[in-house]
Structures are given as structure tokens and as C-alpha cells.
Amino acid sequence: MKNAFVIVTLSSILAACAVAPQQQTAQGASSDTPLAAAEAASGQAAEPDAEAPSEEELDAKARAEAEARLPKVALTSSLLNQLLKAEFAFRKGDWQGPYLTMLSLAQQTRDPRLARRAAEMAVSARQADDTLAAVRLWRELDPESDEATQYFVGMVVTSDNIADVEPIFVERLREAPLDKRGLLLFQIQQLLGRAKDKEAAAAMLERVIAPYDATFEARIVRAQAALARGDKDAAMNAAQAALKAKPDSEIAVLMMAQVLEDDARVGPMLEAFLKTHPEAREVRTAHARVLVNQKQYPQARAQFEALLKGRPDDAANLYALGVLATQMNDVQGAESYFTRFIEALGRNPDDERDPTRALLILAQIAEERRDYPAALAWLEKIPPGTEPQLLFSAQLRRAQLLGRQGDLAGGRKLLAGLKPAEPAQQAQVAVAESQLLRDAGRTLEAYSLMEAAAKRFPKNPDLLYDFALLAEKIGRVDVMEKALRDVMTLAPDNHHAYNALGYSLAERNVRLQEAYALVAKALEMAPGDPFIMDSMGWVQYRMGKLDEAEKHLRNAYALRRDPEIAVHLGEVLFQKGQHAAAQELWREARAKDPENDTLRSTLARLRQSL
């Protein structure tokens, strides 16, 4: 629950509270710089019938006022020479000399533009103390500059001494119109949240908001501040007071949800709020996240789809729906949502969401239906600045796809060019190359490669697991069993190793009690895994327990309509005399994977044809 309400941040609070208390809507107000909205709010509102000035007129007026405040300084040849010399030196990579020149000239001429330029030089050199000194002088020389104040506040709150910002906060709150004061309270809380001295910042916030304790916004601020410092009782009291003051407020119910944290209590509260406020988007988003936490995926999907109706291009909701469809094994739905997600990002170049995971899933979906060109096309869309591990994974997939299109040499060349420094990634390259050889029918070469890799990386459980499966494929069950037991030692929670060994024993119809124990342990670790359910059903079948086998296999097939599960379930039904049902399942398996080895061997063993 702690992560479910990340949406209760400044952006969502502003969206709910940036208007007059009587008109709390989804109308938002925000700014890229601290206190910008508050500075804009410090002027008087225009008369209702007055024609509002254009943005250009406001900008021109602001420039004129700023220029009027500048000192009258003659640009002498000496001053010009110092300025040019400092700028040229700065361009060559020196910052300290030019910075000191600008700061000194600003003090001599009292020109705030020079102090600002000194601050810019210190910022480029990542010198926080020097930046603050220059910004302090800039504000001293032009105390009416909103920009100087914004930068000053931003710098001071992250310094070792935040005392200088308190008078600014007090003055801005006192001068702000009533309908803008709540917004300013939230911005002040946000700024103080960045302070190094959390205790001093908390004390300052208490003093600053004290005169406005009776306001709704102050109660929300108090609740969030109390929650941040771990005072649950104070947070609860403030949140309850805010909700009591405005029971129809979206931000109030979200604040209460954040304080409660318990999904079992939060879910019904949000659901009840949505019944009377169906347009409350942030509450609906929060409710959907709670449902995801509770693994109520169909219900969560319905909430995200409701959100999507109002904003069909909302990338966040499209991505969430893609993830849910994947979780629910709805391949078509996942492909549709993730495709729309990528298209939505393409229409909005300013959206900074990373598309890589969605592209990888789309490539996997295309690969599973054997559309290798489409899979490669998705992978080629992955941006170059992607997280290195994801980019590496994409390159491995590209190599596999090249091999499956018949370009074994191209796939191996791509892998050879990766040259990762990390041993774990080197092992992944070996596994990928082995898979390329297996897909090309060069199984013995693949085994030799993996045998050498297992000696090189004897502590890598993932590589050893793949080596074990390959060893079984060429009949080296002794090597397979040793490798899987090594995996169990290195990674005791690796349920795949227990499942693989148990299934192998059942498939060979040997040591069935041991096979049952191994698969049961795997199922205990991963109770919802359809492939482990399949293994349990197969073990039960080998032990002659047909009813139990059918139960496990039907459950597995309901979760994952995989051809191998269909083949196993079909054989169990065949042995129970349900030949028509078995034939239907086998035909489903053939339609999905015409070359499936398990299907062919089963039909041959049972002397059946489709």
C-alpha cells in the first residue's frame, strides 16, 4: 500500500486545490520553478469586465519594469575588457577566475545581471556554495525580481542553513490572495521536503502554516508532513479533519488512503467515493492500483479501461492495461494496449516514459506467433539511451531472431560483438549462442559450448539450468541431474530446478515418489505457475492417479493454453476413455505449434492420428 498512492504528490494536490475552495475541480496549476505560481498570484485579480492583457503585453511590461530597476552604469572600455576577458576564459574551461570577476563587477556596479551571470558560471561548475553566494547577491541587488527570489529559495532550502527562506515564505503567504494561498502552502511543503536538515524544515513548516491551521489545505499539509516524519496519529488526525471539512474533496480522500495504507480498508473507501464521484480520475487510478495489489486483475483492468474512455491516448493507462493483459494471459489485449502505448508516445515527443519494456513484450508476442520480422522491427525501435541491461537483453533477442530466420552467422556475429565485462552477462551470451546452435539443429555443438561455459561459470545457476536441459536433450541424464542439484544448492529458492528434475523423472517413469516430492516443493514455492501444475499432473498420471492428474492439468490449461499442457491433458483424457475430448485438445495443440515434438511422440506412442 505504501507505493499505491505515489500519486498524492504536489502535481495531484495542485490539480485538486489550485482553485477557490468553493470550486474545487480538476483544474490545475503548476510551474517549472519554485514559487512561480505564488509570485503570479501576488497581484490583484482583474475586474470581471476588464479585457485581460495578452501574454506578450505582460512579458513586455515585466521586461520594462526589470530594465527600469537596473542601475545606470557606463560601459567603459575597462569594464568591457574585463567582461570579454572573463567570458573568453570561461569558454575555454576556466570558471573560477571568470566567476570572481563577474561577482566583483556586480558588487562594484550594483548590476544584478552580472551577479546572475556569476551564478550561471558556478552552476556549470557544480559549485553549490559559490552559486548560492552569487544568487544571494543577485537578490540583494534586485529584491523585486521574482526570478532571483525563486532561485534563492531553491538554493537555500538545499543548503546547510535554511533560516533565510522563512521570512520569504511568511511574506508570500501573507500577501497571497485567499484562493491562491492553498497552492502556495503545498509548494512550501514541497520545497522544505528537499531540505537537508529535516528536523529544522519540519519545525519551520509548523511555524509557517500555523496562522492558517483552520484551512483545508493546511490540514492536508499537516497530514503529509506528519506522515513523512512517521507520526501516524498526527497524520490520521489531520487527514480526518481535512476529509470532514471537505468530504467531496478528491485530495482529501486520497490523503486518508495514504495514511491508512491498509488495502483492505482503503479499497472500500475509494469504491464508495467513486460511486458518488465517478469522474474522480485520481481516486479511480488509486483504486485500480489497490486492486492490482490485491491481485484482483479483472477488476483493476475495468478501472483502467474506465479511465481510458475519457483519455484514449493516456500513455500511463495504456501501459497499465498492457501489463494487466499480460498478467491475465490475454496476448491479444497486451499487444493492442502496448501498441497503442508506443503510438501515444510517438505522438507526444515530450513524454519521457521509457518504451523499452513494452517493445520487448511486443517483440516476444510477435516471436511466439513466429512473426520474426515483426519482432525484429519492434526491437529496432528501442532507443539508444535505454538502460544498459535492457539494451543488452534486446541485443540477445535480436541474435535469437536472426538465427530463427536462418541467419545463424548473423546471430553469432551480433553476439560476438557484444563483449560484456560482467561475468553474468558473459554467461548470458554463451547461453544465447548455444540456443542459436540448438535452433539450427547443431545440438552437439551447442552441448560442447555449454559444457565449456559451465566449467567457466560454475556458480551461475541460470547457465547451469540451461546446461541441464540441454544435457537431457542429448540423453546425458546423469549430467542433467548433477547440474540441477548444483542449481538447488546455489539457489535454493529456484523452483524451476526442482520442477525440471521432478518432471524429468516422471517423463522417464522412474523414482516417481521422488519426482512427486520435487514437484510438490516447486509448487509450494510457485503455487500459481501453470507449468509446475502441468508437471504435477504428469507425475500424478505416471502414478496412475488419473482424476488428480486431470484436475491439475485442467487448472494449468485454464491459466496457460500451452500446447504441451494440452498434449498432457489430452493423454490423461484418452486413458480415461474420453477420446473425442483428447482429440480436440491435440488439434488445439497442433494449431498452435504444428512441429511440437511432445505432440508427435504422444500420437505415435498412442497410435493416434488427427
N, C-alpha and C positions, 0 to 999 in steps of 0.2 A: 504493500500500500504506500510505502514511502515514495516510490517512484511513480505512482499512478497520478499524482497531482502536481507534476512539474509545471503544468500549465498555469498554476497560481503564481505567476511571476509578474514583473512590472508590466509587461505587454498586455496581459489579460486583465490586470487590475485597471490599467489605463482605459482599456476598451470599455470596461463596465462603469467607470466612475469619472470620466473626463467631462461630464456634463453636470448641469444643475441637479441637485438631489431629487427634485420632483420629476425629472425627465431622464432617469437612468436607463439608457438604451445601449445598443452595441456600438454606438458612435465612438470612435477612438481618437486619441491624440497622443503623439509621441514625438521624439526628437533624437537626432543623432548626437547631440551634445548636451551635457548636464545643465539642467535648469533652463533650457531654451524655452520650454513651454511656459515656465513660470515668468520668464522675462517678458514673453509676448503677452502674458496675462496682466502685467503690471499697469498697462494703460487702461483708460476708461472705454467701455463698450460704446460703439457708435449708436446714434439715435436710430430708432427703427426706420424712420422715413428717409434718413440721410443716405446718399449714394456712397457706397463703400469705395475707398480708393483702390486702384489696381495694384497688383504686386510690383509692377515696375515703378509706380509712383512711390510706394512705400520704400522700395530699395533706394530710389534717388534721394528721398528725404533722409533716410538713415545715413547715406554717404555724405550728404551735405552737412548734417549735424556732426558727424565724426570729423569732417575736414575743418569745421568751424572750431572744434576743440583743439586742433593741432597748434603748436607754438609757431611763431613766425621766425624761422631760422634761415639765415642766408647761407646758400650753398657755396661756400668759399672754395677756392682751389685746394686748400689744405684739407678741408673736410671731404671734398670729392676724392682726393688722392687716398685718404685713409679708408674710405668706403670701398673704392675699387680694389685697393691692395688686399683688404680683408676678404672680399668676395672671390678674388682670383686664388688666394691661398686656400680658401675653403673648398673651392672646386678641385684643387689639387690633392685634397685629402686631409688637410690640416683643419682642425676645428677649434682648438683651444685659443690660439692667437686671435683668429677672427672673432671668436665669441667674446673675448675680453675687450677687443676693440669696439665691437658693437655695444657692449654693456657700458663701457666708459663713455662713448659718444652719446648714448642715451641719457646718461646721468648729466653730461655737460649741456646738451641741447634741450633736454626735457621732452624729447620727441618719442612718443610711445611706439612708433613704428620701428625704431631701432631696437628697443627692448624686445619687441615681438620677434624681430629677426634674430636676435641673440638666442631667444628661446628655441626658435626653429633649428638653429645650429646645434644647440645642446641636445635637442630631441634626436636629431640624426646621429649623434654620437652616443646615444643611450646614457646620458648623464643626468640622472634624476635630480640631484641636488642643484646642479647648475641651471637646469630647466626651471626649477621652482624659483630660484633667485631671479631669473630673468622675467618670469611671469609675474612675480611679486612686484618688480619694478614697473612692468608694463601696466599693471592695475593701478599702481600708485600714480603713474603719470597720466592715466586716463581712467579715473574711478567710475565714470559713467558708461564705460564700454561693457556691454553685455558679454561680448566675446572674451574679453580679458577676465571678467568675473567667472565665466564658465570654465575657462582653462585653469584659473587659480583654484577654484573649488575642486576640480578634478585632480589636480596635483596634490593639494593639501590633504585630502582625505586618504591618500595612499602614502603620506609621509609619516614620520615618527611623532609628529605633533599636530593634532587635528583641531586645536583650540581656535585657530584663526577663522574657521568656517562657521562657528556658532553664531556670531553676530550677523553674518550674511543670511543664514537660514532664518533667524528670528525676524530680521527686517523684511525679507521677501514674504514670509508668511503673514506678517502684519499688513503689508501693502497689497497683497493679492486679493482680488475680488472674491466674494464668498463662493461663487460657483467654480473657481479655479483653485481654491485652497486645498481641496482634497487631492487633486493631481499633484500639487507641489509636495504634500505630505508623503505621498508614495515615492516621489523622486528623491526626497531627502533620505528616506529609509533605504532606498536602493544605493545611494551614494555612500552612506555610512556603513552599509554592509560590506563595502570594499576596504574599509579601514583596517590597518594592521593591528591596532590596539582595540580589540573587540569590546573589552570592558569599558574603555573610555567612550567608544562610539555608542554603546548601549545607554550609558549614563547621559550622554548628550542628547540622544534621541528622546529619552524620557523628559528632559528639561524642555526641549524644543516643542514637543507636541502637547505638553501639559496644559497650556491655555485652551486647547481645542479638544479636550478629552470627551466632551459631550457629543462630538460629531461622529457620524458613521465611519468616515474614513480613518479617523484617529483610532477607533476600536479595531478596525482591520489591521492597521499598522502595529498596534499593540499586540494583537494576536500573532502576527507573523514574527515580530521581534521576540516575543516570549518563546515561540516555538523554536526559533533559531538558537536561543540560549538554553533550550532543554527544559524550560519551565512549563510543563504540560498543564498544570492547574490554571496558571495565569492566562495561558493561550486559550484554554477552554472558556474561561470566564469572559474574556474579551470577544471571542468568536460568538458566544451565545448572546452577548449584549448587542453585537452587530446584527445578528440574524433577527433578534427580537425587534430591533429598531426598523429593519427593512426585510421582512420575511419574503418579499418578492425579489430580492436582490440576488442575481446570479453569483456575484463575487462573494456574497455572504455565505451562501450555501457551499460554495467551493472552499471557502476558508474553514468552515465547520468540518467538511470532509477531510481536509488536510490535517486538522487537529485530531480527528477521531482515528484515522489511519486503519481502522479495522474494516476490511471489505464487507464483512457480514452485516455491519451496521451502516456503512456508507451506501452500499448498493440500494437498499430500500429507500433511503432518504433521497438519493438522487432520482430514483424512479418516480417517487411521489412528486417531486418538484417538476419533473418533465411532464407529468400528466396535466398540470395546470399551466406550465410554461413550455410548450412544445418547441418553441423557437430558440430556446436557450442552448446555443451551439456548444459553448464551453462545458456546460454541465453534461450535455449529451456525450461529448468527447470523453469526459471524465468517467461517465457511467460505462461507456464502451471499454475503457481501459480496466475498470474494475471487473467487468465480465470476462475480459481476457485473463486477468489474474486468477479468476475462479475457474478458468478453462471452460467457460460457457461460450464456446466459439460461435455457434449459430446465432445466439442472442447478440453477441458482440458484433457479429457481421451485420445484423439487421440495423443496429445503431449507426454503424459507419455508413451503411447504404443510405440511411435517412439523412445523414449529414451530406452525403454526396449529391442528393437530389437538389439541394439548394446551391451547391457549388460543384458542378460536374468536373471541373478541372482542378480541384483541390488535390495537390500532389501528396500531401500528408495522408489524406483519407484513402486515396488510391493505393498508396504503398501499404497502409494498414490492411486494406481489404485483400491485397495480393498475398500478404503474409498469412492472413487468416485462411484464405482459399488453399494455400499450400499446406497449412496445418490440417485442414479438413480433407486433404487429398483430392481437391477439386482442381484438376490440372487445367481444364479449360478456363475456369474462373481466374485462376492465378495468372495464366497467360494474358487474359484480357485486361485484368487490372494493372499488371506490371507494364504491359504495352502502353496503356493509356497514361501510366505514370511517366514513362520515358517521353511520350509525346507532349505531356504537360510541361515537363522540364524544358523540352526543346522550344516551346512557345514562350517560355519565360527565362531568358538567359540570366536574369539577376538572381534566380533561385539557386542557392548554393548547396542544395542537397546532393549527396553523392549517389549517382545512379548505379554504381558498380555491382552491388549485391543483387539488385533487380535484373541487371544484364546477365549476371552469372546464372540466375534462376531461369531466365528466358532461354539462355543457351542450353541449359540442361534439359528443359522441356522439349526444345527442338531436337536435341540429340536423342532423347528417349523415343521419339517417333521417327528416328533415323533421317531427319532432315538436316544433314550435316552442313550444307551451305548456309542455311538459316542460322544454325548455331554459331558458325564462324562469323557471320555478319553481326550477330549480337555482341560477340566478344570484341570485334574490331571497334565497337562504339565506346569501349571502356576508355575513359580519359587518361592521358599520360601521367597526370599528377595524382593518380589513385594511390591509396595506402599500399606500401610495398608488398605486404603479404597477399593482399587480394590480387594485385597485379601479377605476382608470381603464380598464384593459383590459376589465373586466367591464361597465362602462358602454357602451363601444364595442360589445361583443357584444349588449347589450340593445337598443341602437338598431338594429343589423342585424336582429335577430329581430323587432322591431316592424315593420320595413319588409317583411320576408318574410311577415308575417301580413296585409299590406295596409295597415298604418298608417304610410304614408310620412311624413305630417305629424307623427305622434307620435315617430317615429325622429329626424327632423330637429330637432324641438323639444328632445329629450333632448340631442342633440349640441350644439345652440346654447347649452344651459345649462351645458356643461362649463367653457368659458373657461379652459383651462390656460395657465400662464405660460411654460412651456418651449416653445421653437420646435419641438422634436422632437414633442411631444405635439400642438401645433397642426397640424403636418403630418399626424399620425395622424387627427385629426378630419376634415381635408379628404379624406383617402383614404376614411374611413368614410362620409362623406356622398356621395362620388362613387359608392361601391358601392351605397348605398341607391338612388340615381338609376338606376344600371345595372340593378339588380334590378327596378325599376319600369318598365323599358323606355325610360327617358328618357336614352338613350346620349349624344346630342349635348350635353345639359345637363351630363352627367357629364364629358364631354370638356372643355367650356369651364371647368368648375370646376377640373379638374386642370391645365389649361393655365395658369390664373392661379396655382394653387398651386405649379407647377413654377418659375414666374418668381419667386415669393415665397421659395421654399426651394430654390434651385438646387444646393445642396450636400447635399441629403438623398437618399441613394441609394435608400432604401426607397420614398419617394414617386416618384422618377424611374422606378423599376422598374414600379410600378403604372401610371404615366402611359404608359410604353412599351406595356404590354399593352393599354391602352385605345385608344391611337393605332392599334395594329394592328387592333383590332376594327372601327374605322370606316374602315379602308383607308389610313391615313396611315403607310405602312411607312417612309417617309423619317424622319418624326418618331420612330417607334419605334426605328429603328436608332441615331439620334443619341442618344436618351435612354439606351439600353442601353450604348452606348460611353461615355457620361458616367459611368454606374454603374461600369463596369470601371475607369475612371480614378480615381474617388473611392474605390472599394472593390475593389481588385484580386483579393481572395480571395472575391468574391461569385460563387459558381458558378452561381447562378440566372440571372444576366445572360448568361453565356456559353451556358448551356443554352437560354435563351429565344431568343436570336438565332440559334443554330445550328438549333434546331427550326423557327423561322420560315422560314429559308432552305430547309430540307428540305421543309417543308409547301408552299412555293411552287415547289419543284423547281428552284431556281436556286442557283448558286455552291455546288455540293454538296461540293467539296473543302474550301472554307472552312467550310461547315456541319460537316463531319466534324471539322475541327481544333478548332472552338469547342466542340463537344460532348465531344470527347476530353479537352480541357482541363478542362471541368466535371467529367467522370467521374474524372479524376485527383484533383481536389480533394475529391470526394464519391463514392468508389467504391461505396458501398452504397446510393445513392439510387435507388429504383426508377423515378422519373420521368425521371432522366437516362439510365438504362438504356433506358427507353422511347424517348427521343429518339435514342439511338444506334441502336437497332433501326430506327427510322423513317428515319434517314439511310441506313443500310445498304440498306433496302428501296428507297429512291429511287435508290440507286446500282446496283440490280439484284442485290445480294448477298443472295439470299433465305435461304440457310442461316444466314449470320451474323446477319441480321435476326431470324430465328426464335429463335436462341439467346439474343440479348439480350432479346427481348420475353418469352420464356418465363421467364427469370430475373427480369425485372421483375415479371411477373404472379405469380410464386411469392412474392415479397416483399410485393406490394401488389395485391390483387384489385380494381383500379380499373377502372371502365367504359371509360375512354379507352384504357388499355393493352389491354383485351380487344378493343376495336374494331380497334386496330392489328394485334394478333396474328392476329385473325380475317382481316383483309385479306391478310396475308402467306400464311396457310394457304390462303386462297381462290385466290391466284395460283399456289400450288404444286399446285393441283388437289384439295386436301383440303376440299371444300365442306361436308361434314357437320360436320367439326370447327369450321369457320369459323362455320356457322350456330349451333352450340351456344354458342360464345363470344359471338356477338352477342345471343343470347337472354339469356345471363347479364348482359350489359351493360344490356339493356333492363329486366330485372327490377330492377336496382339504380338505374337512372336512366332512366325512360321518356322524358324530354324531352331526352336528351343530343343536342346538335347534331352532334357528330362522328359518332355512330351514324347519325343520319338522313341526313347528307350522304354518308356512305360507302355506305349502302344504295342511295341514289338514284344515285350515280355508277356503282356496280357493277350497277345494275338488279336488285337483290335485294329480297325481301320475307321477313318472318318469320311 
